[in-house]
Amino acid sequence: MHEDGNNGTGEGTAPVAPRCADQEFLALERELTVLLRRARASQGEMAREVHPDLESAAYGLLIRLDEQGGQRATELAAYIGVGKATMSRQLRALEDLGLIAREPDPADGRAWLVTLTDEGRGRVGQVREARRARYVSQLAHWDRREVAELARLLHELNGVAEK
């Protein structure tokens, strides 16, 4: 094949139509792309609701701490998928905003646990409650079993993505 991708004929080849079975996966890709784009925008809005100076990416850290309690910085970095330096910078910013604190790890006196402060817990709780209320409003016409099924399927998809 030549560099121009046309097998040296001077003519391009027609795009190959996806197989019928692939249509479902193309539709999935399209819908996930829209969902992820909206989720990124929403995460930025929620971060600003927690604190006007909060970076969008740091919102996920606050949610993790809210749900899991104290965690080591290395655990948070692994969960979010960033390096130590990036995690350190994000944690320092959250600490400066008064949203997190570091305390000695009772299991290992050399290590520190990152926890939400009362201020951080309160702000995250308010934003999460407002978000939950938006979902209830937006999906009011859905049957609760459909909402539960969507949550189950997304959980399953997230589990596959973690592997």
C-alpha positions as CSV (number, residue, x, y, z in Angstrom):
1,M,0.0,0.0,0.0
2,H,1.3,3.4,-0.8
3,E,1.5,6.3,1.7
4,D,-1.6,8.0,0.2
5,G,-3.7,5.0,1.2
6,N,-5.1,4.3,-2.3
7,N,-3.0,1.3,-3.3
8,G,-1.3,3.4,-6.0
9,T,-4.3,3.5,-8.2
10,G,-4.8,7.3,-7.7
11,E,-8.4,6.6,-6.6
12,G,-9.5,6.4,-3.0
13,T,-11.3,3.4,-1.7
14,A,-14.9,3.8,-0.5
15,P,-15.3,3.7,3.2
16,V,-16.3,0.3,4.5
17,A,-19.8,0.3,6.0
18,P,-19.8,-1.1,9.5
19,R,-21.2,-4.6,9.8
20,C,-24.8,-4.6,11.1
21,A,-23.7,-6.1,14.4
22,D,-21.4,-3.1,14.9
23,Q,-24.2,-0.6,14.7
24,E,-25.0,-1.2,18.4
25,F,-21.4,-0.5,19.4
26,L,-21.3,2.6,17.2
27,A,-24.5,3.8,18.9
28,L,-23.0,3.0,22.3
29,E,-19.9,5.0,21.4
30,R,-22.0,8.0,20.3
31,E,-24.1,8.0,23.4
32,L,-21.2,7.6,25.8
33,T,-19.4,10.4,24.1
34,V,-22.3,12.7,24.7
35,L,-22.7,11.5,28.2
36,L,-19.0,12.0,29.0
37,R,-19.0,15.5,27.5
38,R,-22.0,16.4,29.6
39,A,-20.5,14.8,32.7
40,R,-17.3,16.8,32.3
41,A,-19.2,20.0,32.1
42,S,-21.4,19.0,35.0
43,Q,-18.4,18.1,37.1
44,G,-17.0,21.6,36.5
45,E,-20.3,23.2,37.6
46,M,-20.4,21.0,40.7
47,A,-16.8,21.8,41.6
48,R,-17.5,25.5,41.4
49,E,-20.6,25.0,43.6
50,V,-18.4,23.4,46.3
51,H,-15.9,26.3,46.0
52,P,-15.4,28.9,43.3
53,D,-11.7,28.2,43.2
54,L,-12.0,24.4,43.0
55,E,-10.6,22.6,39.9
56,S,-13.0,20.3,38.1
57,A,-10.7,17.3,38.5
58,A,-10.6,17.7,42.3
59,Y,-14.3,17.2,42.7
60,G,-13.9,13.5,42.1
61,L,-11.4,13.4,45.0
62,L,-13.9,15.0,47.3
63,I,-16.6,12.5,46.3
64,R,-14.2,9.6,46.9
65,L,-13.4,10.9,50.4
66,D,-17.0,11.5,51.1
67,E,-17.9,7.9,50.2
68,Q,-14.8,6.0,51.4
69,G,-13.6,8.1,54.3
70,G,-9.9,8.7,55.0
71,Q,-7.5,7.5,52.3
72,R,-3.8,7.7,51.7
73,A,-2.6,10.0,48.9
74,T,-1.2,7.0,47.0
75,E,-4.6,5.3,47.2
76,L,-6.3,8.4,45.8
77,A,-3.7,8.7,43.0
78,A,-4.3,5.1,42.0
79,Y,-8.0,5.5,42.1
80,I,-8.1,8.7,40.0
81,G,-5.2,7.5,37.8
82,V,-2.7,10.3,38.3
83,G,0.9,10.4,39.5
84,K,2.1,11.4,43.0
85,A,3.1,14.9,42.0
86,T,-0.3,15.7,40.4
87,M,-2.1,14.2,43.5
88,S,0.1,16.2,45.8
89,R,-0.7,19.4,44.0
90,Q,-4.5,18.7,44.0
91,L,-4.4,17.8,47.7
92,R,-2.5,20.9,48.6
93,A,-5.0,23.1,46.8
94,L,-7.9,21.3,48.6
95,E,-6.2,21.8,51.9
96,D,-5.6,25.5,51.2
97,L,-9.4,25.8,50.5
98,G,-10.1,24.2,53.9
99,L,-11.9,21.2,52.3
100,I,-9.5,18.4,53.4
101,A,-7.1,17.7,56.2
102,R,-4.3,15.3,56.7
103,E,-4.1,13.2,59.9
104,P,-1.8,10.4,60.9
105,D,-2.7,6.9,59.8
106,P,-3.5,4.8,62.9
107,A,-2.3,1.7,61.0
108,D,1.1,3.2,60.1
109,G,2.4,6.2,62.1
110,R,4.7,7.2,59.1
111,A,1.7,7.6,56.7
112,W,-1.0,10.2,56.5
113,L,-4.7,9.9,55.7
114,V,-6.6,12.5,53.8
115,T,-10.0,13.3,55.1
116,L,-12.8,15.8,54.5
117,T,-13.0,18.6,56.9
118,D,-16.5,19.4,58.4
119,E,-16.6,22.3,55.9
120,G,-15.7,20.0,53.0
121,R,-18.2,17.4,54.0
122,G,-21.0,20.0,54.3
123,R,-20.2,21.6,51.0
124,V,-20.0,18.3,49.1
125,G,-23.2,17.1,50.8
126,Q,-25.1,20.1,49.6
127,V,-23.9,19.8,46.0
128,R,-24.6,16.0,45.9
129,E,-28.1,16.6,47.3
130,A,-28.8,19.3,44.7
131,R,-27.5,16.9,42.0
132,R,-29.7,14.1,43.2
133,A,-32.7,16.4,43.2
134,R,-31.9,17.3,39.5
135,Y,-31.8,13.6,38.6
136,V,-35.1,13.1,40.3
137,S,-36.6,16.0,38.4
138,Q,-35.1,15.1,35.0
139,L,-36.1,11.4,35.3
140,A,-39.5,11.9,37.0
141,H,-41.2,10.3,34.0
142,W,-39.0,7.1,34.3
143,D,-40.1,4.1,36.3
144,R,-37.9,3.6,39.3
145,R,-37.0,0.1,38.1
146,E,-35.6,1.7,34.9
147,V,-33.5,4.1,37.0
148,A,-32.2,1.1,39.0
149,E,-31.5,-0.8,35.8
150,L,-29.6,2.1,34.3
151,A,-27.5,2.4,37.6
152,R,-26.9,-1.4,37.5
153,L,-25.8,-1.3,33.9
154,L,-23.5,1.7,34.4
155,H,-22.0,-0.1,37.5
156,E,-21.3,-3.1,35.3
157,L,-19.8,-1.0,32.6
158,N,-17.6,0.8,35.1
159,G,-16.5,-2.6,36.5
160,V,-15.4,-3.7,33.0
161,A,-13.6,-0.5,32.4
162,E,-11.6,-0.9,35.6
163,K,-10.1,-4.2,34.5
